[in-house]
Amino acid sequence: MRAWQAAELGDPADVLKLVEVPEPTPAPGQVLVRVHAVACNFPDILVCQGRYQERPPLPFTPGMEVAGEVVAVGEGATARVGDRVLGQTGLGGGYADLALLDAGNTWPWPDGMTPGQAAGMFVTYQTGYCALHRRANLQPGETLLVHAAAGGVGSAAVQLGKAAGAPVIGTAGGPAKCEVARGLGADHVIDYIGEDLVARVKEITGGRGADVIYDPVGGDVFDASRKVVAFEGRILVIGFVAGRFADAPTNHVLVKNYSVLGVHWGFYRRMAPEWIPAWQGELEQLWAQRRIDPLVGAELPLTEALEALRLLGSRGSVGKVVLVP
Ligand SMILES: NC(=O)c1ccc[n+]([C@@H]2O[C@H](COP(=O)([O-])OP(=O)(O)OC[C@H]3O[C@@H](n4cnc5c(N)ncnc54)[C@H](OP(=O)(O)O)[C@@H]3O)[C@@H](O)[C@H]2O)c1
């Protein structure tokens, strides 16, 4: 079968090669899935570069979330050949024709979802649900500010915020992406490249600021968020695509009475795995009511993985970028 592999760390364009590898055999508790779609995530780039918080052994195949059809079942795994599932492969393994998943970490492919949507429905929506509900305890009527709102995790957070009854302000880079954020349901959008983010959030919120801020960007955007977080507000640290880890001086946190909340959704799989099926159940309900609707901005063949990662890493994508083997 075909699989993209990195034999050394570096930029995806330099180190990833499409190679032929033997078909894997599911170990006890695992299933082998024919990949119908694999979603690309910013961490795929970071893992290749060796800049992610976890470092898998080499050679490494990126791709952490897939949708596909079970073609082989390992001993003791509760699944059947032919089941259509989505799920997380771990840190990688999805940029391939076939991928292994732990059977306990697969979920039914919701009715009506395209392969691309099903592949992009897991990590980003679980992260958003965990962050907004478990970590920030977002309440109906509280204002939610979502940065990079047209992106992967951002687009999910906009939809989940609206579903939770929050007025949503989305930020995005450029008019076209602002339009995408508006289409996702954001009540207000700010072009944070061309507009003054701090002044605009204050204007929109009548000077109060945002109650919950969802920040996958970090750097200067995090610095600006500290200026517009409301009294008793919560800033959710989701990621650092800007490349700089910003600081939150503790005197500022104290004086303004706000919280900075770290979110590492993947850690819940180890520390509190019981939450994940509960959140997936909530997400399936939201999809059934079409209160969430995963946005697939680009669907490319598996052979175009380098182009997919180039789009993602160069601010050239909206929603999810997916590969279809
Ligand atoms: N904490 C968790 O559990 C968790 C889970 C999943 C993902 N994440 C993190 O969430 C972040 C976003 O991941 P994603 O896959 O959803 O990516 P994405 O949002 O689809 O793509 C990144 C977006 O960030 C914005 N951006 C701002 N400055 C950028 C820069 N210097 N370089 C590139 N992009 C920049 C761009 O949108 P604009 O052009 O609109 O600014 C870009 O489209 C990553 O840091 C990822 O590691 C965290």
The ligand as an ORCA input file, in Angstrom:
! r2SCAN-3c Opt
* xyz 0 1
  N      -4.777     22.068     22.114
  C      -5.238     21.036     21.432
  O      -5.669     20.025     21.988
  C      -5.224     21.148     19.927
  C      -5.925     20.237     19.115
  C      -5.897     20.429     17.722
  C      -5.155     21.470     17.168
  N      -4.469     22.303     18.015
  C      -3.684     23.413     17.507
  O      -4.524     24.352     16.867
  C      -3.732     25.110     15.948
  C      -4.487     25.215     14.636
  O      -4.507     23.947     14.017
  P      -5.384     23.681     12.724
  O      -4.960     22.353     12.212
  O      -6.812     23.864     13.027
  O      -4.860     24.799     11.735
  P      -5.697     25.896     10.923
  O      -6.474     26.715     11.877
  O      -6.492     25.191      9.869
  O      -4.569     26.725     10.213
  C      -3.879     27.703     10.894
  C      -4.549     29.080     10.742
  O      -3.956     29.922     11.711
  C      -3.882     31.228     11.223
  N      -2.542     31.779     11.394
  C      -2.260     32.931     12.051
  N      -0.951     33.163     12.041
  C      -0.369     32.143     11.350
  C       0.961     31.831     10.999
  N       1.996     32.609     11.363
  N       1.211     30.704     10.270
  C       0.204     29.904      9.892
  N      -1.099     30.145     10.223
  C      -1.381     31.254     10.940
  C      -4.258     31.186      9.737
  O      -5.560     31.735      9.615
  P      -5.663     33.304      9.285
  O      -5.013     33.491      7.951
  O      -7.125     33.568      9.298
  O      -4.931     34.030     10.370
  C      -4.253     29.707      9.395
  O      -5.201     29.396      8.406
  C      -2.379     24.408     15.877
  O      -1.443     25.080     16.684
  C      -2.659     23.055     16.481
  O      -1.494     22.468     17.050
  C      -4.497     22.150     19.351
*
